[in-house]
């Protein structure tokens, strides 16, 4: 199960976080990020052809976009945290450093550990 992927927040996430099958929680930090805003994914309730046009436009924009180095201290690193509390602390530290951490991931982790949502 992942809390967020690099594609989260319309490809703005700098972290990929998931529960490791051997225990603990993995955070992979991107070394590069997209420098453009992508068209949003189409609404799932859109008619079939309209949805496909929007989906193709989104994929084409991602494929054509350039990735640039982030330039922060943890670029390209991976971390293993033993607990959800440790994972939350890690993500908040990365966020303070300037990495984009999706709020939805922080909210989900807080909910799991019984903290604020």
C-alpha positions as CSV (number, residue, x, y, z in Angstrom):
1,X,0.0,0.0,0.0
2,X,1.4,3.4,-0.9
3,X,0.6,6.7,0.8
4,X,1.8,8.7,-2.2
5,X,3.6,8.2,-5.5
6,X,5.7,10.5,-7.6
7,X,2.5,11.0,-9.8
8,X,0.5,12.2,-6.7
9,X,-0.7,15.8,-6.8
10,X,-0.6,15.8,-10.6
11,X,3.1,14.7,-10.7
12,X,4.2,17.3,-8.1
13,X,5.1,14.8,-5.4
14,X,8.8,14.5,-4.6
15,X,8.3,11.4,-2.5
16,X,7.0,7.9,-2.9
17,X,6.0,6.3,0.4
18,X,4.8,2.9,1.1
19,X,4.7,0.1,3.8
20,X,7.5,-2.3,3.2
21,X,6.6,-6.0,3.0
22,X,9.4,-6.8,5.5
23,X,8.3,-4.2,8.0
24,X,8.6,-0.5,8.3
25,X,7.9,2.3,5.9
26,X,9.9,3.3,2.9
27,X,10.3,6.8,1.5
28,X,12.0,7.3,-1.8
29,X,12.9,10.9,-2.6
30,X,13.1,12.1,-6.2
31,X,16.3,13.5,-7.5
32,X,14.5,15.4,-10.3
33,X,11.1,17.0,-10.8
34,X,8.9,18.3,-13.5
35,X,9.0,22.1,-14.0
36,X,5.6,22.5,-15.6
37,X,2.0,22.2,-14.5
38,X,0.1,19.4,-16.3
39,X,-3.5,19.5,-17.4
40,X,-5.5,17.7,-14.8
41,X,-6.6,14.1,-15.3
42,X,-10.2,14.1,-16.7
43,X,-13.1,13.6,-14.3
44,X,-13.9,9.9,-13.9
45,X,-17.6,10.7,-14.7
46,X,-16.8,12.2,-18.1
47,X,-18.2,10.4,-21.1
48,X,-15.9,7.8,-22.6
49,X,-14.5,9.7,-25.6
50,X,-14.2,12.9,-23.6
51,X,-12.3,11.1,-20.9
52,X,-10.0,9.4,-23.4
53,X,-9.1,12.8,-25.0
54,X,-8.4,14.3,-21.6
55,X,-6.4,11.3,-20.6
56,X,-4.3,11.3,-23.8
57,X,-3.6,15.0,-23.4
58,X,-2.4,14.5,-19.9
59,X,-0.1,11.6,-20.8
60,X,1.2,13.5,-23.8
61,X,2.1,16.5,-21.6
62,X,3.9,14.3,-19.1
63,X,5.8,12.5,-21.9
64,X,6.9,15.8,-23.4
65,X,7.9,17.5,-20.1
66,X,11.4,17.9,-18.9
67,X,12.7,16.8,-15.6
68,X,15.2,19.0,-13.8
69,X,17.4,18.3,-10.7
70,X,15.7,19.3,-7.5
71,X,19.0,20.4,-5.8
72,X,18.2,19.6,-2.2
73,X,20.1,17.5,0.4
74,X,18.1,14.3,0.2
75,X,17.7,14.0,-3.6
76,X,17.6,10.4,-4.8
77,X,17.9,9.0,-1.3
78,X,15.7,6.3,0.2
79,X,14.8,5.9,3.9
80,X,13.3,3.1,6.0
81,X,11.4,4.2,9.1
82,X,10.3,1.7,11.7
83,X,7.0,3.3,12.7
84,X,4.3,5.5,11.2
85,X,5.3,8.2,13.7
86,X,8.8,8.1,12.3
87,X,7.5,8.2,8.8
88,X,5.4,11.3,9.6
89,X,8.4,13.0,11.2
90,X,10.5,12.1,8.1
91,X,7.9,13.5,5.7
92,X,7.5,16.7,7.7
93,X,11.3,17.2,7.8
94,X,11.4,16.7,4.0
95,X,8.6,19.2,3.5
96,X,10.5,21.7,5.6
97,X,13.6,21.2,3.5
98,X,11.6,22.2,0.4
99,X,10.4,18.8,-1.0
100,X,6.7,18.5,-2.1
101,X,5.0,16.1,0.2
102,X,1.3,15.6,-0.7
103,X,-1.0,16.7,2.1
104,X,-3.2,13.7,1.4
105,X,-0.3,11.4,2.5
106,X,0.2,13.3,5.7
107,X,-3.5,13.3,6.4
108,X,-3.7,9.5,5.8
109,X,-0.7,8.8,8.0
110,X,-2.1,11.0,10.8
111,X,-5.4,9.2,10.6
112,X,-3.7,5.8,10.9
113,X,-1.7,6.8,14.0
114,X,-4.8,8.4,15.5
115,X,-3.6,11.9,15.2
116,X,-5.2,14.9,13.7
117,X,-6.7,14.6,10.2
